[in-house]
Amino acid sequence: MARCCMVFDSCSTVKNDEYSDVYVLPLMIIERQKAGGNYVEYRDLTEINEEGVIKKLLNGSILSTSQSSPKDTLELFDRITSEYDEIFVFPGPVTITKQYESFKTILSEYDNVHIFNQNMLGKMAQWTCDDLHPLLASDNLTVEVIQKYLNDTQYQRGGVLIVPEMKYLMRGGRVKKLKGLIATILKFKILISYDNDGLTLKDHTSDVNKIPELTEKIIDYILPGFKINAVKRIWIGCSPLSDPKFNIKELEAELLKQFQVPADFKLDYAPLTSVLAAHVGPNYILIGFDLGKNFVKHETPVV
């Protein structure tokens, strides 16, 4: 019987030792006290966590991120390639990180390593682990099975970030600086959608406390042209140091109401991850969805 394992990176919320035969490579967090100054590198998960990232941002540090170090990558794969017959690797999204390209280069000489170009992050990447791990344990996980799963799920998941301060995204070049400057001056919260196509600046709203209207806007952004009759999973992500003025409980209740989920439905709670928090800053709110196959398309798209 072939022995297989999976490898994720810290763009996901998967943690080492959380699952059998699943490993997580840390990405790097780079801190500068001022632009062009000296820098310090931290391994995500082991040398810094998301709360540490948020505290550094609030104290004025300039943070950037990088893919896993070649040394860490080679040390892990030199060890596990001798332990496993097949290794399935799920790097962070190519729209966010260069981890996929780095893995393809560094790991090109390993015949039993299979790298998948998938576009899920945070808890959505962990949903992939949750779904595939039982097949891993039962020796039914193959390259073909994984590719079909990724093809089937890539458009069933998406999310929205609500970001109160644009300076962190502007600093990282994630949105055009002009749009960021306008949003900063007008005190708007930015709605940024995340789906298979990556991060997309969608719209702005000056009042995120109008929860029913905000919830309708979120759902319409993620699922234009679709009528929801069920949802498989919902992820709520908040900064560890979130602004208490935002009524997250009311937002949760409104989401559950609009999706008409059963009374015993459980929301998934998890922060965004250190790497992504370094770019979006403190006080973000994220709502992620996994629709499974429980959706039907309108005959006429919603406008």
C-alpha positions as CSV (number, residue, x, y, z in Angstrom):
1,M,0.0,0.0,0.0
2,A,1.4,3.4,-1.1
3,R,2.1,5.9,1.7
4,C,1.0,9.4,0.9
5,C,1.1,12.8,2.5
6,M,0.0,16.4,1.9
7,V,1.9,19.7,2.3
8,F,0.3,23.1,2.7
9,D,1.9,26.5,3.5
10,S,0.9,29.1,6.0
11,C,-1.4,30.9,3.5
12,S,-3.8,28.2,4.8
13,T,-5.0,27.9,8.4
14,V,-3.8,24.3,8.5
15,K,-1.3,23.7,11.4
16,N,1.5,21.2,11.8
17,D,0.5,18.2,13.9
18,E,-3.2,19.0,13.3
19,Y,-3.7,16.1,10.9
20,S,-1.7,12.9,10.4
21,D,0.5,12.9,7.3
22,V,0.0,16.6,6.7
23,Y,2.8,19.1,6.9
24,V,2.9,22.9,6.8
25,L,5.7,25.1,5.5
26,P,6.0,28.6,7.0
27,L,6.1,31.6,4.7
28,M,8.3,34.5,5.8
29,I,7.3,37.8,7.4
30,I,9.7,40.6,6.8
31,E,9.8,43.6,9.2
32,R,11.3,47.0,8.6
33,Q,11.1,49.9,11.0
34,K,11.3,52.4,8.1
35,A,11.3,52.2,4.3
36,G,14.7,51.1,3.0
37,G,15.9,50.3,6.5
38,N,17.4,47.1,7.9
39,Y,15.0,44.2,8.1
40,V,14.3,41.2,10.3
41,E,12.8,37.9,8.9
42,Y,10.4,35.7,10.9
43,R,9.1,32.3,10.1
44,D,5.3,32.3,10.2
45,L,3.7,30.0,12.8
46,T,6.9,29.4,14.7
47,E,8.5,32.8,15.2
48,I,5.5,35.1,14.8
49,N,1.7,34.7,14.7
50,E,-1.1,36.8,13.5
51,E,-1.5,38.7,16.7
52,G,2.2,39.5,16.6
53,V,1.8,40.8,13.0
54,I,-1.1,43.1,14.0
55,K,0.8,44.5,17.0
56,K,3.8,45.3,14.8
57,L,1.6,47.0,12.3
58,L,-0.1,49.1,15.0
59,N,3.4,50.0,16.3
60,G,4.4,51.4,12.9
61,S,6.5,48.6,11.5
62,I,6.5,48.1,7.7
63,L,5.8,44.4,6.9
64,S,6.1,42.5,3.7
65,T,6.0,38.7,3.0
66,S,8.0,36.2,1.1
67,Q,7.7,32.5,0.1
68,S,9.1,29.8,2.3
69,S,12.9,29.8,2.5
70,P,14.6,27.4,0.1
71,K,16.5,25.9,3.2
72,D,13.2,25.1,5.0
73,T,11.7,23.7,1.9
74,L,14.6,21.4,1.1
75,E,14.9,20.3,4.7
76,L,11.3,19.2,4.8
77,F,11.2,17.5,1.4
78,D,14.6,15.8,1.9
79,R,13.1,14.2,5.0
80,I,9.6,13.3,3.8
81,T,10.5,12.1,0.2
82,S,12.2,9.1,1.8
83,E,9.2,8.4,4.1
84,Y,6.3,8.7,1.5
85,D,5.7,7.2,-1.9
86,E,3.6,10.2,-3.1
87,I,3.6,13.8,-1.8
88,F,0.8,16.2,-2.8
89,V,1.6,19.9,-2.4
90,F,-0.9,22.8,-2.1
91,P,0.9,26.1,-2.2
92,G,-0.8,29.4,-1.6
93,P,-2.7,31.1,-4.5
94,V,-0.5,32.4,-7.4
95,T,-2.6,35.6,-7.2
96,I,-1.2,36.2,-3.7
97,T,2.2,34.6,-3.4
98,K,5.1,33.2,-5.6
99,Q,5.1,30.0,-3.6
100,Y,3.9,27.9,-6.5
101,E,6.7,29.0,-8.8
102,S,9.2,28.6,-6.0
103,F,8.1,25.0,-5.4
104,K,8.1,24.1,-9.1
105,T,11.8,25.3,-9.2
106,I,13.1,23.9,-6.0
107,L,11.2,20.6,-6.1
108,S,11.7,19.8,-9.8
109,E,14.1,16.9,-9.1
110,Y,11.7,15.0,-6.8
111,D,9.8,12.4,-8.9
112,N,7.2,11.7,-6.2
113,V,6.2,15.3,-5.5
114,H,3.0,16.6,-7.2
115,I,2.4,20.4,-7.0
116,F,-1.1,21.7,-7.6
117,N,-1.9,25.2,-8.8
118,Q,-4.9,25.9,-6.5
119,N,-6.4,29.3,-5.5
120,M,-7.7,28.8,-2.0
121,L,-6.4,30.5,1.1
122,G,-7.0,30.6,4.8
123,K,-9.9,28.4,6.0
124,M,-10.9,27.7,2.5
125,A,-7.6,25.9,1.9
126,Q,-8.2,24.0,5.2
127,W,-11.6,22.9,3.8
128,T,-9.6,21.2,1.0
129,C,-7.5,19.4,3.6
130,D,-10.6,18.4,5.5
131,D,-12.2,17.0,2.4
132,L,-9.1,15.2,1.1
133,H,-7.6,13.8,4.3
134,P,-10.1,10.9,4.7
135,L,-9.0,9.8,1.2
136,L,-5.4,10.1,2.2
137,A,-6.0,7.9,5.3
138,S,-7.8,5.3,3.2
139,D,-5.1,5.2,0.4
140,N,-7.6,6.5,-2.2
141,L,-5.9,9.8,-2.9
142,T,-4.4,10.2,-6.3
143,V,-3.3,13.0,-8.6
144,E,-6.4,12.4,-10.7
145,V,-8.7,12.5,-7.7
146,I,-7.2,15.8,-6.4
147,Q,-7.3,17.5,-9.8
148,K,-11.0,16.6,-10.2
149,Y,-11.7,17.9,-6.7
150,L,-10.0,21.2,-7.4
151,N,-11.8,21.6,-10.7
152,D,-15.1,20.9,-9.1
153,T,-14.6,23.2,-6.1
154,Q,-12.8,26.2,-7.6
155,Y,-15.9,28.2,-8.4
156,Q,-17.9,27.0,-5.4
157,R,-15.9,29.0,-2.9
158,G,-15.3,32.7,-2.5
159,G,-15.2,35.4,0.1
160,V,-15.2,39.1,0.9
161,L,-12.8,41.2,3.0
162,I,-14.0,44.3,4.7
163,V,-10.9,46.4,5.2
164,P,-11.1,49.7,7.2
165,E,-7.7,51.1,6.3
166,M,-6.3,51.0,2.8
167,K,-2.7,52.1,3.7
168,Y,-1.5,48.5,4.2
169,L,-2.9,47.3,0.8
170,M,-1.5,50.4,-0.8
171,R,1.9,49.8,0.7
172,G,2.0,46.2,-0.6
173,G,0.8,47.3,-4.1
174,R,-2.3,45.1,-3.8
175,V,-4.7,47.8,-5.1
176,K,-4.1,50.9,-7.2
177,K,-2.8,53.7,-5.0
178,L,-5.3,56.2,-6.4
179,K,-8.3,54.1,-5.4
180,G,-6.7,53.5,-2.0
181,L,-6.1,57.3,-1.5
182,I,-9.8,58.1,-2.4
183,A,-11.0,55.4,0.1
184,T,-8.7,56.7,2.8
185,I,-9.9,60.3,2.4
186,L,-13.6,59.4,2.3
187,K,-13.3,57.0,5.3
188,F,-14.9,54.2,3.3
189,K,-14.7,50.5,4.2
190,I,-13.5,48.6,1.2
191,L,-15.2,45.4,0.1
192,I,-12.6,43.2,-1.6
193,S,-13.8,39.9,-3.0
194,Y,-11.7,36.8,-3.1
195,D,-12.5,33.9,-5.4
196,N,-10.7,31.7,-8.0
197,D,-9.5,34.8,-9.8
198,G,-7.8,36.3,-6.7
199,L,-8.3,39.6,-4.9
200,T,-10.6,42.1,-6.6
201,L,-11.5,45.6,-5.4
202,K,-15.3,45.6,-5.6
203,D,-16.9,48.6,-4.0
204,H,-17.0,50.7,-1.0
205,T,-19.5,51.6,1.7
206,S,-19.4,54.3,4.3
207,D,-21.5,52.4,6.9
208,V,-20.8,48.8,7.6
209,N,-23.1,48.8,10.5
210,K,-26.2,48.6,8.3
211,I,-25.9,44.8,8.6
212,P,-28.8,43.6,6.4
213,E,-27.8,45.8,3.5
214,L,-24.2,44.9,3.9
215,T,-25.0,41.2,4.0
216,E,-27.0,41.5,0.8
217,K,-24.1,43.3,-0.9
218,I,-21.6,40.7,0.2
219,I,-23.7,37.8,-1.1
220,D,-24.4,39.6,-4.4
221,Y,-20.7,40.3,-4.9
222,I,-19.6,36.7,-4.3
223,L,-22.5,35.0,-6.1
224,P,-23.8,37.3,-8.9
225,G,-26.5,35.6,-10.9
226,F,-27.1,32.8,-8.4
227,K,-29.9,32.0,-6.1
228,I,-28.8,30.3,-2.9
229,N,-30.9,27.4,-1.5
230,A,-28.2,26.1,0.8
231,V,-24.6,26.6,1.9
232,K,-22.1,24.0,2.9
233,R,-19.7,26.0,5.1
234,I,-19.3,29.7,6.2
235,W,-16.0,31.1,7.4
236,I,-15.9,34.2,9.7
237,G,-12.5,35.7,10.1
238,C,-11.7,38.6,12.4
239,S,-8.4,40.2,13.4
240,P,-7.3,39.0,16.9
241,L,-7.4,42.7,17.8
242,S,-10.6,43.6,16.1
243,D,-12.5,46.9,16.6
244,P,-15.3,46.0,19.1
245,K,-17.6,48.6,17.6
246,F,-18.4,46.4,14.7
247,N,-21.3,44.1,15.5
248,I,-19.9,40.8,14.2
249,K,-22.7,38.8,16.0
250,E,-25.4,40.6,14.1
251,L,-23.6,40.0,10.8
252,E,-23.3,36.3,11.6
253,A,-27.1,36.1,12.4
254,E,-28.0,37.9,9.2
255,L,-25.8,35.5,7.1
256,L,-27.4,32.5,8.7
257,K,-30.9,34.0,8.1
258,Q,-30.3,34.8,4.5
259,F,-28.9,31.4,3.8
260,Q,-31.7,29.7,5.6
261,V,-29.4,27.2,7.3
262,P,-30.6,24.6,9.8
263,A,-30.5,25.5,13.5
264,D,-27.5,23.2,14.2
265,F,-25.4,24.8,11.4
266,K,-21.9,25.6,12.7
267,L,-19.9,28.6,11.5
268,D,-16.1,28.2,11.1
269,Y,-14.1,30.8,13.0
270,A,-10.5,31.4,12.1
271,P,-8.3,34.5,11.6
272,L,-7.1,35.3,8.1
273,T,-3.5,34.1,8.6
274,S,-0.4,36.1,9.5
275,V,0.8,36.4,5.9
276,L,-2.5,38.0,4.7
277,A,-2.9,40.1,7.8
278,A,0.4,41.7,7.0
279,H,-1.1,43.1,3.8
280,V,-4.7,44.0,4.9
281,G,-3.8,45.3,8.4
282,P,-5.8,45.3,11.7
283,N,-9.6,45.3,12.1
284,Y,-10.4,43.4,8.9
285,I,-13.5,41.2,8.7
286,L,-13.6,38.2,6.3
287,I,-16.7,36.2,5.2
288,G,-15.9,33.1,3.2
289,F,-18.4,30.6,1.7
290,D,-18.3,27.0,0.4
291,L,-21.5,26.3,-1.5
292,G,-20.7,22.7,-2.3
293,K,-23.2,21.8,-5.1
294,N,-26.1,23.5,-3.3
295,F,-26.7,26.4,-5.7
296,V,-28.8,27.0,-8.8
297,K,-28.4,29.7,-11.4
298,H,-31.0,32.3,-12.2
299,E,-32.3,32.3,-15.7
300,T,-31.7,36.1,-15.7
301,P,-28.5,37.2,-13.9
302,V,-29.1,39.5,-10.9
303,V,-28.0,43.1,-11.5
